[in-house]
Amino acid sequence: GVVIEGKSHVDESTLTGESRPISKSKGSKVSGGTINTGSTQLVVKTTATSESSAVSRLIRLVEEAQSNRSETEKMVDTFAKIYTPFV
C-alpha cells in the first residue's frame, strides 16, 4: 500500500530481514505483514489484494519447497517406515 496520512517507523524485518525500523511518511510504500513500531498512526491505501502480497508469495514458495522432496528425503522416509516398527 501507500501511506496517505501520518509519519512513523515500520518494522519490515519479517519480509526483508532489516533489523532497524524504516521511516515512512506520506507517499511511502508499505507492505502487508510489516508492523508500525512508531508512536503515531499511519493511514494506508491498499494497492494490491492479499493474494498478490509478499507474504502470500512467501507462503507459496515455502509450500512448494516442502512439496518437492529430495531423493535422499524420500529414501530416508521409506527406510524409516520399514525399520521403525522393528525398533
Buried (B, 14 or more C-beta within 10 A) or exposed (E): BBBEEBBBBBBBBBBEEEEEBBEBEEEBEBBBEBEBBBEEEBEBEEEEEEEEBBBBEEEEEEEEEEEEEEEEEEEEEEEEEEEEEEE
